[in-house]
């Protein structure tokens, strides 16, 4: 987990959020590759609520990536919308 001040420039907050997401993914996967993530059904909403603020922080920066960025940002927003609906936009099932 990095301090936002460790990065220079306007992207410090987004880079720190990416570090947070990476850290959460590593903890959730027991240090394994993040593609090995698996959550117990009862924990999915609590994990989503933990990562959601970091996703919201990086979306504006992701959208600025040439060519694919806007499409990736749209996909993230769609997935977050699904997460909000499944987890009742903050209440969650877990």
VMD Tcl script that draws the C-alpha trace (Angstrom):
set ca {
  {0.00 0.00 0.00}
  {1.56 3.30 -1.05}
  {1.28 6.81 0.20}
  {-0.33 9.11 -2.43}
  {2.54 11.54 -1.83}
  {4.97 8.89 -3.09}
  {3.86 9.71 -6.64}
  {4.42 12.99 -8.40}
  {1.94 14.85 -10.53}
  {-1.79 14.86 -11.07}
  {-2.10 11.07 -11.16}
  {-1.00 10.49 -7.57}
  {-4.49 9.69 -6.27}
  {-5.27 7.26 -9.11}
  {-1.92 5.49 -8.76}
  {-2.40 5.16 -5.01}
  {-5.90 3.73 -5.64}
  {-4.43 1.18 -8.05}
  {-1.91 0.19 -5.38}
  {-4.80 -0.29 -2.93}
  {-6.71 -2.47 -5.39}
  {-3.59 -4.55 -6.02}
  {-2.99 -4.93 -2.30}
  {-6.59 -6.00 -1.67}
  {-6.40 -8.49 -4.54}
  {-3.18 -9.99 -3.23}
  {-4.66 -10.39 0.25}
  {-7.87 -11.90 -1.13}
  {-5.90 -14.40 -3.20}
  {-3.58 -15.32 -0.36}
  {-0.64 -13.80 -2.21}
  {-1.35 -15.79 -5.37}
  {-1.92 -14.30 -8.80}
  {-4.92 -11.95 -8.71}
  {-6.58 -14.09 -11.40}
  {-6.88 -16.79 -8.72}
  {-9.24 -14.59 -6.69}
  {-12.24 -16.31 -5.26}
  {-14.58 -15.04 -2.60}
  {-17.06 -16.91 -0.54}
  {-20.52 -15.85 -1.74}
  {-21.17 -14.19 1.61}
  {-18.04 -12.04 1.31}
  {-18.43 -10.79 -2.25}
  {-20.42 -7.66 -1.33}
  {-18.11 -6.67 1.51}
  {-15.11 -7.07 -0.82}
  {-16.87 -5.03 -3.51}
  {-17.65 -2.26 -1.01}
  {-13.97 -2.18 0.02}
  {-12.68 -1.81 -3.54}
  {-15.46 0.41 -4.93}
  {-14.00 3.77 -3.76}
  {-10.68 2.94 -5.41}
  {-12.42 2.00 -8.65}
  {-14.33 5.27 -8.59}
  {-11.03 7.11 -8.19}
  {-9.32 5.47 -11.15}
  {-12.16 5.52 -13.70}
  {-11.54 9.14 -14.85}
  {-7.86 8.35 -15.38}
  {-8.53 5.03 -17.13}
  {-10.87 6.81 -19.52}
  {-7.95 8.99 -20.68}
  {-5.88 6.02 -21.84}
  {-5.67 6.24 -25.64}
  {-7.77 3.83 -27.72}
  {-8.96 1.35 -25.07}
  {-9.30 3.55 -21.99}
  {-12.86 4.80 -22.59}
  {-14.06 1.26 -23.30}
  {-12.35 -0.10 -20.18}
  {-13.84 2.72 -18.08}
  {-17.31 1.95 -19.46}
  {-16.86 -1.75 -18.66}
  {-15.77 -0.91 -15.11}
  {-18.81 1.34 -14.66}
  {-21.08 -1.42 -15.94}
  {-19.57 -3.96 -13.57}
  {-19.83 -1.50 -10.69}
  {-23.48 -0.93 -11.56}
  {-24.05 -4.67 -11.36}
  {-22.19 -4.76 -8.04}
  {-24.32 -1.90 -6.73}
  {-27.53 -3.70 -7.70}
  {-26.46 -7.06 -6.31}
  {-25.12 -5.52 -3.13}
  {-27.95 -3.01 -2.78}
  {-25.69 0.03 -3.33}
  {-24.01 -0.14 0.03}
  {-26.13 -2.37 2.23}
  {-24.97 -5.60 0.72}
  {-25.78 -9.10 1.76}
  {-22.62 -9.52 3.74}
}
mol new
graphics top color blue
foreach p $ca { graphics top sphere $p radius 0.5 }
foreach p [lrange $ca 0 end-1] q [lrange $ca 1 end] { graphics top cylinder $p $q radius 0.2 }
display resetview
